Amino acid sequence: MKKVFLSLAVVAVLTVVSCKKADAAATENVDSTAVAVDSAAAVVDSAAVTVDSAAAKVDSAAAKVEEAAKEVKK
């Protein structure tokens, strides 16, 4: 009877240890994925700033063209 309990205890310990190792590996993968998502978000943010500055340049150019068109009509 002692051997049965000892065997069950060994199996339980091995199961717990193997599950902890699997959880640790999964956590590391999630962390690296989070870093990749954060860096991608930073790239998108910088692209948005570039688009905003380009839009501002287009707006100012459009205003200049409209002013020039008004001058030509006079």
PDB file with SEQRES, HELIX, SHEET and CRYST1 records, atoms N, CA, C and O in Angstrom:
SEQRES   1 A   74  MET LYS LYS VAL PHE LEU SER LEU ALA VAL VAL ALA VAL          
SEQRES   2 A   74  LEU THR VAL VAL SER CYS LYS LYS ALA ASP ALA ALA ALA          
SEQRES   3 A   74  THR GLU ASN VAL ASP SER THR ALA VAL ALA VAL ASP SER          
SEQRES   4 A   74  ALA ALA ALA VAL VAL ASP SER ALA ALA VAL THR VAL ASP          
SEQRES   5 A   74  SER ALA ALA ALA LYS VAL ASP SER ALA ALA ALA LYS VAL          
SEQRES   6 A   74  GLU GLU ALA ALA LYS GLU VAL LYS LYS                          
HELIX    1 AA1 LYS A    2  LYS A   73  1                                  72    
CRYST1    1.000    1.000    1.000  90.00  90.00  90.00 P 1           1          
ATOM      1  N   MET A   1       0.825  -1.191   0.000  1.00  0.00           N  
ATOM      2  CA  MET A   1       0.000   0.000   0.000  1.00  0.00           C  
ATOM      3  C   MET A   1       0.872   1.259   0.000  1.00  0.00           C  
ATOM      4  O   MET A   1       0.539   2.247  -0.654  1.00  0.00           O  
ATOM      5  N   LYS A   2       1.982   1.221   0.730  1.00  0.00           N  
ATOM      6  CA  LYS A   2       2.879   2.372   0.757  1.00  0.00           C  
ATOM      7  C   LYS A   2       3.456   2.632  -0.627  1.00  0.00           C  
ATOM      8  O   LYS A   2       3.648   3.783  -1.018  1.00  0.00           O  
ATOM      9  N   LYS A   3       3.733   1.563  -1.368  1.00  0.00           N  
ATOM     10  CA  LYS A   3       4.301   1.721  -2.704  1.00  0.00           C  
ATOM     11  C   LYS A   3       3.302   2.398  -3.646  1.00  0.00           C  
ATOM     12  O   LYS A   3       3.696   3.192  -4.501  1.00  0.00           O  
ATOM     13  N   VAL A   4       2.046   2.096  -3.496  1.00  0.00           N  
ATOM     14  CA  VAL A   4       1.021   2.710  -4.341  1.00  0.00           C  
ATOM     15  C   VAL A   4       0.949   4.209  -4.069  1.00  0.00           C  
ATOM     16  O   VAL A   4       0.921   5.008  -5.004  1.00  0.00           O  
ATOM     17  N   PHE A   5       0.918   4.593  -2.796  1.00  0.00           N  
ATOM     18  CA  PHE A   5       0.872   6.018  -2.447  1.00  0.00           C  
ATOM     19  C   PHE A   5       2.140   6.731  -2.886  1.00  0.00           C  
ATOM     20  O   PHE A   5       2.082   7.865  -3.362  1.00  0.00           O  
ATOM     21  N   LEU A   6       3.282   6.079  -2.730  1.00  0.00           N  
ATOM     22  CA  LEU A   6       4.544   6.673  -3.160  1.00  0.00           C  
ATOM     23  C   LEU A   6       4.546   6.863  -4.678  1.00  0.00           C  
ATOM     24  O   LEU A   6       4.985   7.902  -5.172  1.00  0.00           O  
ATOM     25  N   SER A   7       4.067   5.885  -5.405  1.00  0.00           N  
ATOM     26  CA  SER A   7       3.999   5.982  -6.867  1.00  0.00           C  
ATOM     27  C   SER A   7       3.065   7.113  -7.294  1.00  0.00           C  
ATOM     28  O   SER A   7       3.389   7.874  -8.206  1.00  0.00           O  
ATOM     29  N   LEU A   8       1.917   7.224  -6.644  1.00  0.00           N  
ATOM     30  CA  LEU A   8       0.981   8.306  -6.967  1.00  0.00           C  
ATOM     31  C   LEU A   8       1.581   9.671  -6.646  1.00  0.00           C  
ATOM     32  O   LEU A   8       1.372  10.634  -7.384  1.00  0.00           O  
ATOM     33  N   ALA A   9       2.318   9.752  -5.554  1.00  0.00           N  
ATOM     34  CA  ALA A   9       2.958  11.016  -5.183  1.00  0.00           C  
ATOM     35  C   ALA A   9       4.006  11.409  -6.216  1.00  0.00           C  
ATOM     36  O   ALA A   9       4.109  12.581  -6.580  1.00  0.00           O  
ATOM     37  N   VAL A  10       4.781  10.443  -6.689  1.00  0.00           N  
ATOM     38  CA  VAL A  10       5.801  10.724  -7.700  1.00  0.00           C  
ATOM     39  C   VAL A  10       5.144  11.195  -8.997  1.00  0.00           C  
ATOM     40  O   VAL A  10       5.615  12.149  -9.616  1.00  0.00           O  
ATOM     41  N   VAL A  11       4.083  10.549  -9.404  1.00  0.00           N  
ATOM     42  CA  VAL A  11       3.372  10.949 -10.622  1.00  0.00           C  
ATOM     43  C   VAL A  11       2.798  12.356 -10.460  1.00  0.00           C  
ATOM     44  O   VAL A  11       2.857  13.159 -11.391  1.00  0.00           O  
ATOM     45  N   ALA A  12       2.253  12.654  -9.301  1.00  0.00           N  
ATOM     46  CA  ALA A  12       1.689  13.986  -9.052  1.00  0.00           C  
ATOM     47  C   ALA A  12       2.773  15.055  -9.112  1.00  0.00           C  
ATOM     48  O   ALA A  12       2.567  16.118  -9.698  1.00  0.00           O  
ATOM     49  N   VAL A  13       3.925  14.778  -8.509  1.00  0.00           N  
ATOM     50  CA  VAL A  13       5.030  15.748  -8.524  1.00  0.00           C  
ATOM     51  C   VAL A  13       5.513  15.969  -9.949  1.00  0.00           C  
ATOM     52  O   VAL A  13       5.737  17.111 -10.348  1.00  0.00           O  
ATOM     53  N   LEU A  14       5.675  14.915 -10.716  1.00  0.00           N  
ATOM     54  CA  LEU A  14       6.121  15.058 -12.103  1.00  0.00           C  
ATOM     55  C   LEU A  14       5.116  15.847 -12.934  1.00  0.00           C  
ATOM     56  O   LEU A  14       5.505  16.639 -13.792  1.00  0.00           O  
ATOM     57  N   THR A  15       3.848  15.637 -12.688  1.00  0.00           N  
ATOM     58  CA  THR A  15       2.812  16.369 -13.415  1.00  0.00           C  
ATOM     59  C   THR A  15       2.874  17.857 -13.096  1.00  0.00           C  
ATOM     60  O   THR A  15       2.793  18.691 -13.998  1.00  0.00           O  
ATOM     61  N   VAL A  16       3.015  18.189 -11.832  1.00  0.00           N  
ATOM     62  CA  VAL A  16       3.081  19.595 -11.424  1.00  0.00           C  
ATOM     63  C   VAL A  16       4.316  20.257 -12.008  1.00  0.00           C  
ATOM     64  O   VAL A  16       4.236  21.380 -12.508  1.00  0.00           O  
ATOM     65  N   VAL A  17       5.456  19.583 -11.954  1.00  0.00           N  
ATOM     66  CA  VAL A  17       6.699  20.164 -12.473  1.00  0.00           C  
ATOM     67  C   VAL A  17       6.603  20.372 -13.977  1.00  0.00           C  
ATOM     68  O   VAL A  17       7.013  21.420 -14.478  1.00  0.00           O  
ATOM     69  N   SER A  18       6.079  19.412 -14.696  1.00  0.00           N  
ATOM     70  CA  SER A  18       5.987  19.557 -16.150  1.00  0.00           C  
ATOM     71  C   SER A  18       4.992  20.653 -16.535  1.00  0.00           C  
ATOM     72  O   SER A  18       5.208  21.351 -17.525  1.00  0.00           O  
ATOM     73  N   CYS A  19       3.924  20.815 -15.785  1.00  0.00           N  
ATOM     74  CA  CYS A  19       2.957  21.879 -16.068  1.00  0.00           C  
ATOM     75  C   CYS A  19       3.568  23.251 -15.823  1.00  0.00           C  
ATOM     76  O   CYS A  19       3.309  24.188 -16.579  1.00  0.00           O  
ATOM     77  N   LYS A  20       4.371  23.378 -14.781  1.00  0.00           N  
ATOM     78  CA  LYS A  20       5.008  24.667 -14.501  1.00  0.00           C  
ATOM     79  C   LYS A  20       5.967  25.042 -15.613  1.00  0.00           C  
ATOM     80  O   LYS A  20       6.046  26.212 -15.989  1.00  0.00           O  
ATOM     81  N   LYS A  21       6.699  24.071 -16.147  1.00  0.00           N  
ATOM     82  CA  LYS A  21       7.622  24.360 -17.249  1.00  0.00           C  
ATOM     83  C   LYS A  21       6.854  24.789 -18.489  1.00  0.00           C  
ATOM     84  O   LYS A  21       7.285  25.705 -19.188  1.00  0.00           O  
ATOM     85  N   ALA A  22       5.743  24.159 -18.773  1.00  0.00           N  
ATOM     86  CA  ALA A  22       4.935  24.521 -19.942  1.00  0.00           C  
ATOM     87  C   ALA A  22       4.353  25.919 -19.774  1.00  0.00           C  
ATOM     88  O   ALA A  22       4.306  26.687 -20.735  1.00  0.00           O  
ATOM     89  N   ASP A  23       3.910  26.258 -18.569  1.00  0.00           N  
ATOM     90  CA  ASP A  23       3.367  27.596 -18.318  1.00  0.00           C  
ATOM     91  C   ASP A  23       4.442  28.657 -18.479  1.00  0.00           C  
ATOM     92  O   ASP A  23       4.170  29.731 -19.016  1.00  0.00           O  
ATOM     93  N   ALA A  24       5.658  28.375 -18.025  1.00  0.00           N  
ATOM     94  CA  ALA A  24       6.748  29.344 -18.141  1.00  0.00           C  
ATOM     95  C   ALA A  24       7.077  29.593 -19.605  1.00  0.00           C  
ATOM     96  O   ALA A  24       7.296  30.741 -19.993  1.00  0.00           O  
ATOM     97  N   ALA A  25       7.117  28.565 -20.417  1.00  0.00           N  
ATOM     98  CA  ALA A  25       7.406  28.732 -21.842  1.00  0.00           C  
ATOM     99  C   ALA A  25       6.300  29.524 -22.524  1.00  0.00           C  
ATOM    100  O   ALA A  25       6.580  30.375 -23.369  1.00  0.00           O  
ATOM    101  N   ALA A  26       5.064  29.260 -22.173  1.00  0.00           N  
ATOM    102  CA  ALA A  26       3.949  29.990 -22.770  1.00  0.00           C  
ATOM    103  C   ALA A  26       3.994  31.463 -22.382  1.00  0.00           C  
ATOM    104  O   ALA A  26       3.684  32.328 -23.201  1.00  0.00           O  
ATOM    105  N   THR A  27       4.373  31.752 -21.155  1.00  0.00           N  
ATOM    106  CA  THR A  27       4.461  33.139 -20.703  1.00  0.00           C  
ATOM    107  C   THR A  27       5.547  33.889 -21.455  1.00  0.00           C  
ATOM    108  O   THR A  27       5.351  35.050 -21.815  1.00  0.00           O  
ATOM    109  N   GLU A  28       6.687  33.256 -21.702  1.00  0.00           N  
ATOM    110  CA  GLU A  28       7.757  33.916 -22.443  1.00  0.00           C  
ATOM    111  C   GLU A  28       7.308  34.242 -23.862  1.00  0.00           C  
ATOM    112  O   GLU A  28       7.628  35.314 -24.376  1.00  0.00           O  
ATOM    113  N   ASN A  29       6.576  33.341 -24.500  1.00  0.00           N  
ATOM    114  CA  ASN A  29       6.084  33.600 -25.848  1.00  0.00           C  
ATOM    115  C   ASN A  29       5.103  34.761 -25.857  1.00  0.00           C  
ATOM    116  O   ASN A  29       5.130  35.583 -26.773  1.00  0.00           O  
ATOM    117  N   VAL A  30       4.255  34.841 -24.872  1.00  0.00           N  
ATOM    118  CA  VAL A  30       3.296  35.942 -24.786  1.00  0.00           C  
ATOM    119  C   VAL A  30       4.028  37.261 -24.591  1.00  0.00           C  
ATOM    120  O   VAL A  30       3.653  38.266 -25.196  1.00  0.00           O  
ATOM    121  N   ASP A  31       5.069  37.278 -23.755  1.00  0.00           N  
ATOM    122  CA  ASP A  31       5.821  38.508 -23.531  1.00  0.00           C  
ATOM    123  C   ASP A  31       6.480  38.997 -24.814  1.00  0.00           C  
ATOM    124  O   ASP A  31       6.442  40.193 -25.104  1.00  0.00           O  
ATOM    125  N   SER A  32       7.082  38.101 -25.588  1.00  0.00           N  
ATOM    126  CA  SER A  32       7.730  38.521 -26.827  1.00  0.00           C  
ATOM    127  C   SER A  32       6.702  39.004 -27.842  1.00  0.00           C  
ATOM    128  O   SER A  32       6.982  39.912 -28.624  1.00  0.00           O  
ATOM    129  N   THR A  33       5.527  38.409 -27.835  1.00  0.00           N  
ATOM    130  CA  THR A  33       4.467  38.866 -28.727  1.00  0.00           C  
ATOM    131  C   THR A  33       3.995  40.255 -28.321  1.00  0.00           C  
ATOM    132  O   THR A  33       3.708  41.090 -29.178  1.00  0.00           O  
ATOM    133  N   ALA A  34       3.915  40.503 -27.021  1.00  0.00           N  
ATOM    134  CA  ALA A  34       3.503  41.826 -26.547  1.00  0.00           C  
ATOM    135  C   ALA A  34       4.518  42.884 -26.963  1.00  0.00           C  
ATOM    136  O   ALA A  34       4.136  43.998 -27.323  1.00  0.00           O  
ATOM    137  N   VAL A  35       5.796  42.551 -26.919  1.00  0.00           N  
ATOM    138  CA  VAL A  35       6.831  43.499 -27.344  1.00  0.00           C  
ATOM    139  C   VAL A  35       6.689  43.789 -28.829  1.00  0.00           C  
ATOM    140  O   VAL A  35       6.820  44.937 -29.253  1.00  0.00           O  
ATOM    141  N   ALA A  36       6.424  42.760 -29.620  1.00  0.00           N  
ATOM    142  CA  ALA A  36       6.253  42.955 -31.062  1.00  0.00           C  
ATOM    143  C   ALA A  36       5.045  43.842 -31.345  1.00  0.00           C  
ATOM    144  O   ALA A  36       5.102  44.700 -32.225  1.00  0.00           O  
ATOM    145  N   VAL A  37       3.969  43.646 -30.620  1.00  0.00           N  
ATOM    146  CA  VAL A  37       2.773  44.473 -30.808  1.00  0.00           C  
ATOM    147  C   VAL A  37       3.049  45.910 -30.398  1.00  0.00           C  
ATOM    148  O   VAL A  37       2.604  46.839 -31.072  1.00  0.00           O  
ATOM    149  N   ASP A  38       3.784  46.110 -29.293  1.00  0.00           N  
ATOM    150  CA  ASP A  38       4.114  47.464 -28.857  1.00  0.00           C  
ATOM    151  C   ASP A  38       4.971  48.184 -29.893  1.00  0.00           C  
ATOM    152  O   ASP A  38       4.739  49.358 -30.178  1.00  0.00           O  
ATOM    153  N   SER A  39       5.962  47.489 -30.461  1.00  0.00           N  
ATOM    154  CA  SER A  39       6.813  48.135 -31.457  1.00  0.00           C  
ATOM    155  C   SER A  39       6.026  48.427 -32.732  1.00  0.00           C  
ATOM    156  O   SER A  39       6.261  49.445 -33.383  1.00  0.00           O  
ATOM    157  N   ALA A  40       5.097  47.545 -33.092  1.00  0.00           N  
ATOM    158  CA  ALA A  40       4.257  47.800 -34.264  1.00  0.00           C  
ATOM    159  C   ALA A  40       3.361  49.006 -34.021  1.00  0.00           C  
ATOM    160  O   ALA A  40       3.128  49.800 -34.932  1.00  0.00           O  
ATOM    161  N   ALA A  41       2.862  49.148 -32.813  1.00  0.00           N  
ATOM    162  CA  ALA A  41       2.032  50.308 -32.483  1.00  0.00           C  
ATOM    163  C   ALA A  41       2.845  51.593 -32.570  1.00  0.00           C  
ATOM    164  O   ALA A  41       2.333  52.624 -33.006  1.00  0.00           O  
ATOM    165  N   ALA A  42       4.111  51.537 -32.156  1.00  0.00           N  
ATOM    166  CA  ALA A  42       4.969  52.718 -32.246  1.00  0.00           C  
ATOM    167  C   ALA A  42       5.192  53.103 -33.705  1.00  0.00           C  
ATOM    168  O   ALA A  42       5.209  54.289 -34.036  1.00  0.00           O  
ATOM    169  N   VAL A  43       5.363  52.117 -34.577  1.00  0.00           N  
ATOM    170  CA  VAL A  43       5.544  52.393 -36.004  1.00  0.00           C  
ATOM    171  C   VAL A  43       4.283  53.019 -36.579  1.00  0.00           C  
ATOM    172  O   VAL A  43       4.362  53.961 -37.368  1.00  0.00           O  
ATOM    173  N   VAL A  44       3.132  52.511 -36.196  1.00  0.00           N  
ATOM    174  CA  VAL A  44       1.868  53.070 -36.680  1.00  0.00           C  
ATOM    175  C   VAL A  44       1.703  54.503 -36.182  1.00  0.00           C  
ATOM    176  O   VAL A  44       1.242  55.368 -36.925  1.00  0.00           O  
ATOM    177  N   ASP A  45       2.079  54.757 -34.925  1.00  0.00           N  
ATOM    178  CA  ASP A  45       1.974  56.115 -34.396  1.00  0.00           C  
ATOM    179  C   ASP A  45       2.874  57.074 -35.164  1.00  0.00           C  
ATOM    180  O   ASP A  45       2.456  58.185 -35.491  1.00  0.00           O  
ATOM    181  N   SER A  46       4.108  56.657 -35.455  1.00  0.00           N  
ATOM    182  CA  SER A  46       5.009  57.540 -36.192  1.00  0.00           C  
ATOM    183  C   SER A  46       4.512  57.748 -37.618  1.00  0.00           C  
ATOM    184  O   SER A  46       4.677  58.831 -38.178  1.00  0.00           O  
ATOM    185  N   ALA A  47       3.905  56.721 -38.211  1.00  0.00           N  
ATOM    186  CA  ALA A  47       3.338  56.877 -39.550  1.00  0.00           C  
ATOM    187  C   ALA A  47       2.163  57.847 -39.517  1.00  0.00           C  
ATOM    188  O   ALA A  47       1.978  58.631 -40.449  1.00  0.00           O  
ATOM    189  N   ALA A  48       1.379  57.800 -38.464  1.00  0.00           N  
ATOM    190  CA  ALA A  48       0.249  58.719 -38.342  1.00  0.00           C  
ATOM    191  C   ALA A  48       0.735  60.161 -38.227  1.00  0.00           C  
ATOM    192  O   ALA A  48       0.123  61.071 -38.786  1.00  0.00           O  
ATOM    193  N   VAL A  49       1.829  60.368 -37.506  1.00  0.00           N  
ATOM    194  CA  VAL A  49       2.393  61.716 -37.388  1.00  0.00           C  
ATOM    195  C   VAL A  49       2.866  62.196 -38.751  1.00  0.00           C  
ATOM    196  O   VAL A  49       2.660  63.356 -39.108  1.00  0.00           O  
ATOM    197  N   THR A  50       3.502  61.307 -39.517  1.00  0.00           N  
ATOM    198  CA  THR A  50       3.973  61.670 -40.854  1.00  0.00           C  
ATOM    199  C   THR A  50       2.801  62.032 -41.756  1.00  0.00           C  
ATOM    200  O   THR A  50       2.869  63.011 -42.500  1.00  0.00           O  
ATOM    201  N   VAL A  51       1.736  61.258 -41.696  1.00  0.00           N  
ATOM    202  CA  VAL A  51       0.553  61.545 -42.508  1.00  0.00           C  
ATOM    203  C   VAL A  51      -0.071  62.866 -42.085  1.00  0.00           C  
ATOM    204  O   VAL A  51      -0.506  63.647 -42.931  1.00  0.00           O  
ATOM    205  N   ASP A  52      -0.117  63.120 -40.786  1.00  0.00           N  
ATOM    206  CA  ASP A  52      -0.683  64.385 -40.314  1.00  0.00           C  
ATOM    207  C   ASP A  52       0.130  65.572 -40.811  1.00  0.00           C  
ATOM    208  O   ASP A  52      -0.441  66.577 -41.234  1.00  0.00           O  
ATOM    209  N   SER A  53       1.462  65.471 -40.766  1.00  0.00           N  
ATOM    210  CA  SER A  53       2.286  66.583 -41.233  1.00  0.00           C  
ATOM    211  C   SER A  53       2.147  66.758 -42.743  1.00  0.00           C  
ATOM    212  O   SER A  53       2.157  67.885 -43.238  1.00  0.00           O  
ATOM    213  N   ALA A  54       2.018  65.656 -43.477  1.00  0.00           N  
ATOM    214  CA  ALA A  54       1.814  65.753 -44.924  1.00  0.00           C  
ATOM    215  C   ALA A  54       0.465  66.392 -45.227  1.00  0.00           C  
ATOM    216  O   ALA A  54       0.350  67.197 -46.152  1.00  0.00           O  
ATOM    217  N   ALA A  55      -0.544  66.040 -44.461  1.00  0.00           N  
ATOM    218  CA  ALA A  55      -1.867  66.632 -44.660  1.00  0.00           C  
ATOM    219  C   ALA A  55      -1.826  68.131 -44.387  1.00  0.00           C  
ATOM    220  O   ALA A  55      -2.479  68.908 -45.084  1.00  0.00           O  
ATOM    221  N   ALA A  56      -1.067  68.538 -43.385  1.00  0.00           N  
ATOM    222  CA  ALA A  56      -0.949  69.962 -43.085  1.00  0.00           C  
ATOM    223  C   ALA A  56      -0.275  70.696 -44.242  1.00  0.00           C  
ATOM    224  O   ALA A  56      -0.671  71.810 -44.586  1.00  0.00           O  
ATOM    225  N   LYS A  57       0.743  70.076 -44.844  1.00  0.00           N  
ATOM    226  CA  LYS A  57       1.425  70.697 -45.989  1.00  0.00           C  
ATOM    227  C   LYS A  57       0.479  70.811 -47.178  1.00  0.00           C  
ATOM    228  O   LYS A  57       0.477  71.821 -47.881  1.00  0.00           O  
ATOM    229  N   VAL A  58      -0.321  69.781 -47.400  1.00  0.00           N  
ATOM    230  CA  VAL A  58      -1.279  69.814 -48.509  1.00  0.00           C  
ATOM    231  C   VAL A  58      -2.324  70.900 -48.264  1.00  0.00           C  
ATOM    232  O   VAL A  58      -2.706  71.618 -49.188  1.00  0.00           O  
ATOM    233  N   ASP A  59      -2.780  71.016 -47.030  1.00  0.00           N  
ATOM    234  CA  ASP A  59      -3.767  72.054 -46.713  1.00  0.00           C  
ATOM    235  C   ASP A  59      -3.195  73.446 -46.945  1.00  0.00           C  
ATOM    236  O   ASP A  59      -3.872  74.315 -47.495  1.00  0.00           O  
ATOM    237  N   SER A  60      -1.946  73.662 -46.525  1.00  0.00           N  
ATOM    238  CA  SER A  60      -1.351  74.985 -46.721  1.00  0.00           C  
ATOM    239  C   SER A  60      -1.119  75.250 -48.204  1.00  0.00           C  
ATOM    240  O   SER A  60      -1.285  76.381 -48.662  1.00  0.00           O  
ATOM    241  N   ALA A  61      -0.737  74.218 -48.963  1.00  0.00           N  
ATOM    242  CA  ALA A  61      -0.555  74.387 -50.405  1.00  0.00           C  
ATOM    243  C   ALA A  61      -1.890  74.689 -51.078  1.00  0.00           C  
ATOM    244  O   ALA A  61      -1.952  75.511 -51.992  1.00  0.00           O  
ATOM    245  N   ALA A  62      -2.946  74.037 -50.637  1.00  0.00           N  
ATOM    246  CA  ALA A  62      -4.272  74.289 -51.206  1.00  0.00           C  
ATOM    247  C   ALA A  62      -4.705  75.723 -50.923  1.00  0.00           C  
ATOM    248  O   ALA A  62      -5.307  76.373 -51.778  1.00  0.00           O  
ATOM    249  N   ALA A  63      -4.406  76.207 -49.744  1.00  0.00           N  
ATOM    250  CA  ALA A  63      -4.757  77.589 -49.404  1.00  0.00           C  
ATOM    251  C   ALA A  63      -3.999  78.564 -50.301  1.00  0.00           C  
ATOM    252  O   ALA A  63      -4.561  79.563 -50.749  1.00  0.00           O  
ATOM    253  N   LYS A  64      -2.728  78.276 -50.563  1.00  0.00           N  
ATOM    254  CA  LYS A  64      -1.934  79.153 -51.434  1.00  0.00           C  
ATOM    255  C   LYS A  64      -2.483  79.134 -52.860  1.00  0.00           C  
ATOM    256  O   LYS A  64      -2.536  80.171 -53.522  1.00  0.00           O  
ATOM    257  N   VAL A  65      -2.889  77.958 -53.328  1.00  0.00           N  
ATOM    258  CA  VAL A  65      -3.449  77.856 -54.677  1.00  0.00           C  
ATOM    259  C   VAL A  65      -4.752  78.635 -54.762  1.00  0.00           C  
ATOM    260  O   VAL A  65      -4.999  79.318 -55.756  1.00  0.00           O  
ATOM    261  N   GLU A  66      -5.580  78.544 -53.744  1.00  0.00           N  
ATOM    262  CA  GLU A  66      -6.838  79.291 -53.745  1.00  0.00           C  
ATOM    263  C   GLU A  66      -6.580  80.792 -53.739  1.00  0.00           C  
ATOM    264  O   GLU A  66      -7.275  81.547 -54.420  1.00  0.00           O  
ATOM    265  N   GLU A  67      -5.577  81.231 -52.965  1.00  0.00           N  
ATOM    266  CA  GLU A  67      -5.234  82.657 -52.950  1.00  0.00           C  
ATOM    267  C   GLU A  67      -4.735  83.106 -54.319  1.00  0.00           C  
ATOM    268  O   GLU A  67      -5.088  84.183 -54.799  1.00  0.00           O  
ATOM    269  N   ALA A  68      -3.908  82.266 -54.942  1.00  0.00           N  
ATOM    270  CA  ALA A  68      -3.392  82.607 -56.266  1.00  0.00           C  
ATOM    271  C   ALA A  68      -4.524  82.650 -57.288  1.00  0.00           C  
ATOM    272  O   ALA A  68      -4.530  83.506 -58.173  1.00  0.00           O  
ATOM    273  N   ALA A  69      -5.473  81.738 -57.170  1.00  0.00           N  
ATOM    274  CA  ALA A  69      -6.609  81.730 -58.093  1.00  0.00           C  
ATOM    275  C   ALA A  69      -7.446  82.992 -57.924  1.00  0.00           C  
ATOM    276  O   ALA A  69      -7.937  83.545 -58.908  1.00  0.00           O  
ATOM    277  N   LYS A  70      -7.612  83.450 -56.692  1.00  0.00           N  
ATOM    278  CA  LYS A  70      -8.358  84.686 -56.449  1.00  0.00           C  
ATOM    279  C   LYS A  70      -7.629  85.883 -57.052  1.00  0.00           C  
ATOM    280  O   LYS A  70      -8.261  86.792 -57.591  1.00  0.00           O  
ATOM    281  N   GLU A  71      -6.297  85.884 -56.961  1.00  0.00           N  
ATOM    282  CA  GLU A  71      -5.503  86.982 -57.521  1.00  0.00           C  
ATOM    283  C   GLU A  71      -5.624  87.012 -59.045  1.00  0.00           C  
ATOM    284  O   GLU A  71      -5.691  88.082 -59.650  1.00  0.00           O  
ATOM    285  N   VAL A  72      -5.652  85.828 -59.656  1.00  0.00           N  
ATOM    286  CA  VAL A  72      -5.753  85.755 -61.116  1.00  0.00           C  
ATOM    287  C   VAL A  72      -7.118  86.251 -61.573  1.00  0.00           C  
ATOM    288  O   VAL A  72      -7.218  86.907 -62.610  1.00  0.00           O  
ATOM    289  N   LYS A  73      -8.168  85.948 -60.819  1.00  0.00           N  
ATOM    290  CA  LYS A  73      -9.520  86.358 -61.189  1.00  0.00           C  
ATOM    291  C   LYS A  73      -9.704  87.865 -61.086  1.00  0.00           C  
ATOM    292  O   LYS A  73     -10.575  88.420 -61.755  1.00  0.00           O  
ATOM    293  N   LYS A  74      -8.907  88.539 -60.265  1.00  0.00           N  
ATOM    294  CA  LYS A  74      -9.059  89.995 -60.100  1.00  0.00           C  
ATOM    295  C   LYS A  74      -8.590  90.679 -61.305  1.00  0.00           C  
ATOM    296  O   LYS A  74      -8.631  91.908 -61.374  1.00  0.00           O  
TER     297      LYS A  74                                                      
END                                                                             
